[in-house]
């Protein structure tokens, strides 16, 4: 098994992190880059490195120095629309740590990287002191996502079952962090 370094991303990591994120939205989600959903992927410095209450973590493969995985956190709660109104009200911006971009390159999966990255994000949220809850949403077809998030948190809303017409098909989770 390879050795990895989990750390806060630096400006030198941005290009590698962006590649992991873009590859994921094209390969695993089949959406490609959609500006209104993925602006943070193109400009992770403004979204995650610059704001003091946000962060981007990376797992770096020590063998070759490449970014193998990413995970981000910001203080933006889920927006309505497209998310159900009650979710936006339950997880207000400023008080909610939203986990985002927890992506692992396929050749690095099944090594615990996502779990380690999430642990780092939760530690960041605890240290901040201003977050009351941790929220995320995922696509059920994303490889490994449902198993990880079910092990770490609680399903609040599965749009495929809980929203008329299936909503956007995402599953919303709350992750305990106290």
N, C-alpha and C positions, 0 to 999 in steps of 0.2 A: 504494500500500500504506500502510496505517495504521502509525503509530508506537505502540510498546508500551513500558511500563516493567515490567521483571521485578524483583520485590523480595519481601522477607519481608512477609507479611501483618501488618497492624496490626489493632487492635480495630475501626477504621473500615472495614476491608475484609471483616469477617466476614459481614455480611449478603449482600454481593455474592457472596462465595465460596460461601456456603450455597446461593444460588439456582443457581449453575452446577452444583454437586454434585447438588442435588435434581432439577434439570431432566434431568441425565444419567441418574440411576437410573430416572426415570420414562420418558424418551424412548428412550434407547439400550439400557437393560438390561431395560426393561419389568417390573421387579420392584416399582417403587415403593419407598417408605420401609419398611425392615424393621429394627425397633429393634436386634435382636441383630447385624446387619451394619453398620448405618449410624448408630450413636450418635454417632460422631465428626462426622458431617455436621451434626447438630443442635447439638453443643457443641464446635466446633473450638477454642475457647479452651482448654478443659481438656485436649484431646487433643494440640494442636499448638503453641499459642502459649505456654502456661505451662511445660510440661516443657522443661528446658534442652537435652535431646538430641533434641528433636523440632522440626519446623518445618513451616510452611505457606507456600508461595510463591504469588504471584499474578502474572498478567500483566494489567496495567491498560491499557485503550485510552486513549491520551492525548487523543483527540478528544473523548470524552465522560466520561471518568473511571470507566467501568464495568469490572468484573472480567470479562475475556474468557476466562481460563483459570486452573486451579488445579493444584497438585501438592504432595503432603505426604510427609513421612518421619517414621517413628517407630521405636522400638527394640523393637517387638513382633514376634517371629518368627511364622511361620504356626502356627496351632493345629491339634492333632489331637484329635478330629475337628474339622472336616470334611476337612481336608487329610490326605494320606498320612502315616503315622507317620514314615517315613524323612525326609520334608521337614522336619517339626517338629524332628527330631533334628539334621539338618544345619544348620538355621538357627535356633539358640536365641535366645530373647529376650535383650536386653542386648548381644549381639554382632552382631546382624543389623540392618541398616538396611532397613526395609521401605518400598518406595515405594507410595504410595497416592494415590487421588483425582487422577490425572493426567487431567484433563478439560478439553476445549476446546469452547467454544460453537460450534455448527455454522457460524455466519457468520464465525468467526475461524479456521477450520481451514485447513490447507495453507499456513501461513505460518511454520512452524518453531517455533511457541510451545511445543509439548510437548517438543521436543528441547532448547530453551533452558531450560525449567523443570527438566528432568531433569538437565541439566548443573549447574544451581544446586544441586539436591539432592545430587548426587554430591560437589560441592565442600564442601557442608555436612558430609557424612559423613566426608570426608577430614580436614577441620579438627577434627572431634570427636575423632579419634584412637582411639576405642574400638570402632569397628565393624570386623569382620573380613570381612563379606560384605554384598552388596546383593541383595535378593530382591524379587520382585513376582509377582502373578498377574493374569491378565486373562481376560476372556471373548472367545472368538474372534470373536463377532459384533459386538463393539464397533468402531465405525467408525475405521479407521486404526490400531488398536492392534497387531494382529499384525505389520504391516510395520514400525512403529516399534520394537517390542521385539525383533524378529528382527535389526534393524539394530544395535541397541545391546547385545544380550546373547545368551544361549544358552538354548534350551529345555531344561529339566530333566525335565519331565513334562507330557505332553498327556493329561489325564485321559480325553478321548474315546477315546484309543487305548491308554493304559497302565494304566488302572484298570478292573477288572471292572465291567461295567454302565455305564461312562462316568463314574463318580464324579459330581462336580458340574459337569463339562463345562468346567472352567477349564484354562488353560495356565499352568504355573509357569516362571519365568525366573530366572536369575542374571545380574546385570549386573556386569561387571568395573569396578573403580574404583580400583585401586592405581596 
